[in-house]
Amino acid sequence: MAEPIKNRRNEPTAPTPQNTPANNAPISSHAQQPGVASIKEDDLAERAAAASIFAGNPQLVQMIQGRLGSLVGRSSGYIESLPAPVRRRVAGLKGIQKEHSKLEAEFQEEVLQLEKKYFAKFTPLYQERAKIVTGSAEPTEEQVKIGEEELEDDENEKEEAEAEKTEVKPAESTESVSGIPEFWLSAMKNQISLAEMITDRDEAALKHLVDIRMEYLDKPGFRLIFDFDDNNYFTNKSITKTYYYQNESGYGGDFIYDHAEGDKINWKEGEDLTVRVESKKQRNKNTKQTRIVKKTVPTESFFNFFSPPKAPTDDDDDDAASDIEERLELDYQLGEDIKEKLIPRAIDWFTGEALAFEELEDLDEDAFDEDDDEEDDDLSDDRDEDEEESEEDDDAAKPNKEAAECKQS
């Protein structure tokens, strides 16, 4: 399914060049009502034998899957077999659908322009936020008043805040604190998908993150900008990552994600957080002397985010291609989370208030799962009751049968 430039849906899987169709999805003909045929023991034995053959020959399975994949979208001959007047009407409907697709593409383009219009209105607010976070400006009395009223809407929150003020006394310090220290690091650690990527080593560098910005491209796509102050890890003042979309619209007029590109990080010597140093002993066969050899190997780090995976190639096997596609989907979703969640509501992620909405969504999903489980339990109970009734009926029938047999004797 194609993914629009603004993520309005809650699909668990983000689009990639591999799973976002650029053309209309094929529609199979000769659709029939599904049914369940009777299964005999011989059929089960034959199916088990076939399954064992496929299990022992993965190349055969791959070959069959390839042949089936090549048949997708091919005509079955049904349309061609229709009378000429009917085929003419079908062609007319396709023409109407073509006009519909043009309007869908126009709709998505207008949505994008509307997003850009309001983003221009949001930008001054983001700039004002950045000044307060970095300490170059202070909030106005009106802004503070509105913020305090927002906090006081929930009486429970107010009482807890008062209790915390009474119990916890901040340490007095003669050193003035500028802005809001570690604002973006704290906000990112509260955003679950980002928190999973941040290692302990990353935190020391991310403490120097002073702003996260976003900008739209001239063509469909967007750029994330991470601004840093001076630090001991790299010389970049800003590190960007850009998400590009394809020029052609997808099915429904949506923009299709194509690929992402990240800036090269200019690491200072020995401070690259995306690698770790491994030490290994080597022994000379002739002299029997040993030496320590050090080599760098890739390691987990948030900063790998700026080196996005490349699309799989024909040379990649199925397992490797599947792994790459999963990483592409995750990479795209992380970009969307930063663009759609973190940047617009950074203060709510910093305070943790945004987590309540995330947890509510999870609870709703769990509730549905529990309902399904309860239904399964109910069905299971019904089956147990039916089996018990059946057994009671059998038990009740046995004495009658024995009695009948006794009478005959």
Secondary structure, DSSP 4 states (H G I P E B T S, - for coil): ----SS--S--SS---TTTS-SSPPP--SS----------HHHHHHHHHHHHHHHT-HHHHHHHHHHHHHHTT---SHHHHS-HHHHHHHHHHHHHHHHHHHHHHHHHHHHHHHHHHHHHHHHHHHHHHHHHHHTSS---HHHHHHHHHHHHTSHHHHHHHHHHHHH--PPP-SSPPPS-TTHHHHHHHHSHHHHTT--HHHHHHHTTEEEEEEEE-SSSEEEEEEEE-S-SSB--SEEEEEEEEEEEE-TTS-EEEEEEEEPPP-BPTT--TTEEEEEEEEE-TTT--EEEEEEEEE---GGGGGSPPPPP-TTS-HHHHHHHHHHHHHHHHHHHHIIIIITTTHHHHHHTHHHHHHHHHHHHHHHHHHHHHHHHHHHHHHHHHHHHHHHHHHHHHHHHHHHHHHHH-
